[in-house]
């Protein structure tokens, strides 16, 4: 008897592993032009605070010392732009995203912000990065790791491309465990966000997926174990906004 194809739980649906990346690509093709607007509406602006915390912890050098950042799944450039504005003349960022629609938006934004000489955009897959070993000083991924079909491969690649002493930072939605807030969060997620997505982008299904995918992502202790398994040291995490998001950290030592 033939064996069933491996599957991964994708939100509240079981989606064959080989189809997950196609679904993710379709989602972000649909929402690319209004992705950042929807982030503001969905988080009531809190995503800006969370990202600023991430950049403060990354702490890129303020002077002329060189610092190379790889921002994965960062198509619209939000993390890289914040890091560039917080750093000195030696800072350079490479945004790597699998979705060309998101990258197009990011390139346009970089030109508008006069940051196109410090932030470049490359199409690529987090599971198989086209960069040399030990090439970057920092690796960031914000709200993207849960959309990678094989998270362990992405973590292994993050470790590979970081120099010794390089830092891995991952900002991702987590599990709300504050009594009362958890119910409000679920109500907002499932009853408000998909209709809001329909109103703003004309696409409710993509935002239904985004909400569902959060619920299947590993809880912080389990994800920390995955980061350690990839080789990282001094792994920890910080809970933000009552558990709505968690900021995970690890070092290549």
C-alpha positions in Angstrom: 0.0 0.0 0.0 1.4 3.4 -0.9 2.1 5.9 1.9 0.0 9.1 2.1 1.7 12.3 1.2 3.2 14.2 4.2 0.9 16.9 5.3 1.2 19.9 7.5 -1.6 21.5 9.5 -2.3 24.8 7.9 -4.6 26.8 10.1 -7.6 24.6 10.7 -7.2 22.8 7.4 -4.8 20.0 6.5 -2.9 21.1 3.4 -0.4 18.8 1.6 3.1 20.1 2.4 3.9 20.5 -1.3 0.9 22.8 -1.7 1.6 25.1 1.2 4.1 27.4 -0.6 1.7 27.8 -3.5 -1.1 28.9 -1.1 1.2 31.3 0.7 2.3 32.8 -2.7 -1.3 33.3 -3.7 -2.1 35.0 -0.4 0.7 37.6 -0.6 0.1 38.2 -4.3 -3.4 39.2 -3.4 -2.6 41.5 -0.5 0.9 43.0 -1.4 -0.2 46.5 -2.4 -2.1 47.0 0.9 -0.2 44.7 3.2 1.2 47.5 5.4 -2.1 49.3 5.6 -3.7 46.0 6.8 -1.0 45.6 9.4 -1.9 48.9 10.9 -5.6 48.1 10.9 -5.2 44.6 12.2 -2.8 45.5 15.0 -4.2 48.9 15.7 -0.7 50.2 15.0 1.0 47.9 17.6 3.0 46.2 14.9 5.1 49.4 14.7 5.9 49.2 18.4 6.8 45.5 18.1 9.1 46.1 15.2 10.8 49.0 16.9 11.5 46.7 19.9 13.0 44.2 17.5 15.4 46.9 16.0 16.4 48.1 19.4 17.4 44.6 20.4 19.2 44.1 17.1 21.1 47.3 17.9 22.9 47.8 14.6 26.1 50.0 14.9 25.5 53.8 14.8 28.9 54.6 13.3 30.7 53.6 10.2 31.4 50.0 11.3 30.1 47.6 8.6 26.9 45.6 9.4 25.2 43.3 7.0 21.5 42.4 7.8 19.5 39.7 6.0 15.8 40.3 6.4 13.9 37.2 5.3 10.2 37.3 4.3 10.5 41.1 4.6 9.2 41.9 1.1 7.9 45.4 1.7 11.1 46.4 3.5 9.6 47.6 6.8 12.2 45.9 9.1 15.1 46.9 6.9 14.0 50.5 6.6 13.7 50.8 10.4 17.1 49.2 10.9 18.7 51.5 8.3 17.3 54.6 9.9 18.6 53.4 13.3 22.1 52.6 12.1 25.2 54.3 10.7 26.8 54.6 7.3 28.2 51.0 7.4 24.8 49.4 7.5 23.5 47.4 4.5 20.4 45.2 4.4 19.3 42.5 2.0 15.6 41.8 1.9 14.9 38.2 0.7 11.3 37.2 -0.1 9.8 34.5 -2.2 7.0 36.8 -3.5 7.9 39.2 -6.3 4.8 41.3 -5.7 5.9 42.0 -2.2 9.4 42.8 -3.4 8.1 45.2 -6.0 6.3 47.2 -3.3 9.5 47.2 -1.2 11.7 48.5 -4.0 9.3 51.3 -4.7 9.2 52.2 -1.0 13.0 52.1 -0.8 13.3 54.6 -3.6 10.7 56.9 -2.1 12.6 56.8 1.2 16.0 57.4 -0.5 17.2 54.1 1.0 17.7 52.1 -2.2 21.5 52.5 -1.9 21.4 50.8 1.5 18.6 48.2 1.2 18.5 45.8 -1.7 15.8 43.2 -2.6 16.3 39.6 -3.7 13.8 37.0 -4.6 14.6 33.8 -2.7 13.4 30.9 -0.6 14.0 30.9 3.2 14.6 27.1 3.0 17.5 27.4 0.5 19.1 30.8 0.7 21.4 31.8 -2.2 24.0 33.4 0.0 27.5 32.2 1.1 28.2 30.7 4.5 28.9 33.1 7.4 27.9 36.2 5.3 25.7 38.3 7.5 25.9 39.9 11.0 22.2 39.7 11.6 19.1 37.7 10.4 15.6 39.0 11.0 12.2 37.6 10.1 9.0 39.3 11.2 5.7 37.5 10.9 7.0 35.2 8.2 8.4 32.0 9.8 5.0 30.5 10.3 4.4 30.6 6.5 7.6 28.6 5.7 6.6 25.0 4.9 9.7 23.5 6.5 10.6 25.7 9.4 13.6 23.5 10.5 15.2 24.1 7.1 14.8 27.8 7.3 16.4 27.8 10.8 19.3 25.8 9.5 19.8 28.2 6.7 19.7 31.2 9.1 22.4 29.6 11.1 24.5 28.8 8.0 24.5 32.4 6.6 25.3 34.1 9.9 28.8 34.9 10.9 30.1 33.7 14.3 28.7 36.3 16.7 25.7 37.0 14.5 22.2 37.3 15.9 19.0 35.7 14.8 15.7 37.6 15.7 12.3 36.3 14.9 9.1 38.3 15.6 6.0 36.1 15.3 2.4 35.9 16.5 2.1 33.7 19.6 -0.5 32.4 22.1 -2.5 34.8 24.2 -2.9 33.4 27.7 -4.2 36.4 29.6 -7.8 35.5 30.8 -10.3 37.6 29.0 -7.8 38.9 26.5 -7.7 35.5 24.8 -11.4 35.5 24.1 -11.3 39.1 22.8 -8.4 38.3 20.6 -10.1 35.3 19.1 -13.3 37.3 18.5 -11.4 40.1 16.8 -9.3 37.6 14.8 -12.1 35.6 13.3 -15.0 38.0 13.2 -13.2 41.3 12.4 -10.0 40.6 10.4 -11.4 38.6 7.4 -14.2 41.1 6.8 -11.7 43.9 7.2 -9.5 42.2 4.6 -12.4 42.0 2.2 -13.2 45.7 2.7 -9.6 47.0 2.2 -8.1 44.5 -0.2 -11.1 42.7 -1.7 -9.8 39.4 -0.2 -11.3 37.9 2.9 -10.0 34.4 2.3 -6.3 35.4 2.5 -6.9 37.0 5.9 -8.8 34.0 7.1 -5.7 32.0 6.3 -3.4 34.4 8.1 -5.6 34.2 11.2 -5.8 30.4 11.1 -2.0 30.0 10.5 -1.3 31.7 13.8 -3.1 29.1 15.8 -1.0 26.3 14.4 2.4 27.9 15.1 4.4 26.3 17.9 4.3 27.9 21.3 7.4 29.8 22.4 9.1 26.9 24.4 8.6 24.5 21.5 9.9 27.0 18.9 12.9 27.8 21.1 13.8 24.1 21.0 13.7 24.3 17.2 16.0 27.3 17.2 18.4 25.4 19.5 18.3 22.3 17.3 19.5 24.5 14.4 22.7 25.2 16.3 21.9 28.6 18.0 23.0 29.4 21.5 21.6 31.7 24.2 18.1 31.2 22.9 15.3 33.1 24.6 12.1 34.9 23.9 10.2 37.9 25.0 6.4 38.0 25.3 4.8 41.2 24.0 1.3 42.6 24.4 0.0 39.8 26.6 1.2 37.0 24.3 -0.2 38.4 21.0 3.4 38.2 19.7 6.8 36.8 20.9 10.2 38.0 19.9 12.7 35.1 19.7 16.4 35.5 19.8 19.5 33.3 19.3 23.2 33.7 18.6 25.6 31.9 16.3 28.6 31.5 18.6 
